Amino acid sequence: MAHVEIYTKAFCPYCTRAKALLASKGVAPQEHDISMDGPQRQEMIQRAHGRTTVPQIFIDGKHIGGSDDLAALNARGGLDPLLAA
């Protein structure tokens, strides 16, 4: 199974949606909570090529994007192969 990371903030509905989609696939991602704007926020921005919104999702180090990007990837059948890698 692939290594999945997700940067989140507390009370973020998009984060909840992304985590629910991953859970439906049997994936428990490594979660980085950046609610308090710690150093992991800067790490996320750098890894996500300047994107500052949450969630930001990475599968095996590859930037997938946010919740809508994850849902679109799943809708076109591209998520399962990445998770199986």
N, C-alpha and C positions, 0 to 999 in steps of 0.2 A: 504494500500500500504506500502511496505517495505521502510525503511530509507536507502538511498543510499548515500555514500560518495565517492568522487573521489579526489585524490591528483594529481595536474596537474602543468605544467609549460607553460609559454607563448610560442607560436609558435611550439608546440609539435604536430606533425601529428597523433601520436598514441592516444594522449589525445582527439584530435578532433574526431577521429574515434570512440573511446569509448563513448564519449558524444553523438555522432550522433546515435549510436545503442541504447543507453538508451532513447534518445528523441523519437526514433521510437516506443518505448514501452510505451511512455507517462510519462516517469520518468524525473523529474528535480532534479538531484543529488545536494547534498550539496558539493560545490567545495572548495577545499583548494589549493590555488595557492602558490606553494613553489618556484617560480622563483628566489626570492632573498635569498634562503637558510636560512630562518628564523627558529624559534623553531619548526614550524610545520613539517619541513623536518625530524628532529630527531624523532618526534612523528610518522611520517609515517614509517620510517625505523624500529622503534621498533614494531609497529603494523603489519608491513609486514614481520616480521621475518628476517630482514636484507636486504631485497630487496631495492635497491636504485634507480631503474628506475621508470619513470612515464609513464603512469598513474599507480596508485595503487588504486584498487576499493574494497569497502567494502559494503556488503549488510547486514543490521541489525547487524553490528559489525563483521560479518564473512568476513575474507579476501578472495577475489575472485581471485586476481592477477592483471595482466596487461590487455592491450587491446586484445592481442591474447587469453588470458585465458577467457576473457569475451565473445569473439566471438565463441570460442570453446564450452563454456557452452551453449550459445544460439543455436549453431548448433546441439547439442545433446539433445535439449529440456529441459535443466535444468534451464534456466534463468527465464522463465515465472513463474514457481512455486515459486521461491525465491522472485520474485517481488510481487507476489500476497499475500504473507504471511503477 
